[in-house]
Amino acid sequence: MKNHLIPIDFIQTPTDNSDTLVELKAFWKKVLPFILEREKHFDDVWKKGTEEEIFAELVFCIFTPQSKAVSCWAAVNNLADKNMILNSQDTDIAKAINNVRFRNNKAKYVVQARKLFVINNKIQIKEKLASFKDIHKLRKWFAETIKGIGCKEAGHFLRNIGIGKNLAILDRHILRNLKIYGAIKEIPQTLNVKTYLEIEKQMQNFAKKTGIPMSHLDMLFWCKNTGGIFK
């Protein structure tokens, strides 16, 4: 379950000047080994992970809105260590995740999501995931079915289990960088589904233009802003 931050504080991040795109590509080449390492981890979650580990990634993405990713993953590991993810009620889960914002609601969302995937008293999420042949339809299903999950969190979950590599995870850091590098003209004040999909398409076009894979851009921008690669 442990999946720690990969710090890259020894690499100078790009600066904002006339050659920002050139610098971004150079930065990508420097951090590429670390991105590939984390990408392999995501792939292994799907190929080698248990049903419980895959569901834990969903719990993480339920926790992340308006909370720090590192804190949310620590909360997931705390629940896993105490065998609480699959067995505890929402009130007990809420008490155990003090470092997650809106913990009472999110604990309820975890229990509600768990009920969707429990068959014969066992979590069985992989079969549901594999039943979708279109990753966009699968993301839509998660966003519409799992309370507390939208397009961003659904895409984040699918990326983290190695099957959503070309989906955008549009948080404020990604949007800001897309604007800096000219992929979008403005950062939208609100991000409804229509706007989200439009920006995702622009991000995919940006990936083709730069030659940086879509699956790398999120981690690249996150690293540029934070000095490390996480999940």
Secondary structure, 3 states (H helix, E strand, C coil): CCCCCEECCCCCCCCCCCCHHHHHHHHHHHHHHHHHHHHHHHHHHHHHCCHHHHHHHHHHHHHCCCCCHHHHHHHHHHHHHCCCCCCCCHHHHHHHCCCCCCHHHHHHHHHHHHHHHEECCEECCHHHHHCCCCHHHHHHHHHHHCCCCCHHHHHHHHHHCCCCCCCCCCCHHHHHHHHHCCCCCCCCCCCCHHHHHHHHHHHHHHHHHHCCCHHHHHHHHHHHHHCEECC
